[in-house]
Amino acid sequence: ASDRASITVRDILAASPRQLLPQCGYQCMSCCRVFPTLWSLKIHIQHSSQEGYSCKVYYRRLKALWEKEHKEQEAASP
C-alpha cells in the first residue's frame, strides 16, 4: 500500500535538509536536477518516468522506508 502512496510536499522537503538551494530552487535528490519551485519539483517527480527518470520510484521507496522505520520505533516504545 505504501508503494502506491502519493508523494507529498512534506515528503519532498524531508528527503534532505539541503534540498533547498536558495539561489537556484529545489533539487531532486534522485536525478539532481534543479527546479525553480517546489511545485515544479513535485510535478517532475510525478511524471519522471515519462522523462526517462526513476525519481518517483526513488521518493516512493524512501517514503516506504520512513514509514517502516516509524512503525518500528512505535513498536519499540513502551
Beta strands, then each sheet from edge to edge (+ up, - down):
strand 1: 20-21
strand 2: 25-27
strand 3: 34-35
sheet 1: 1+ 2- 3+
end
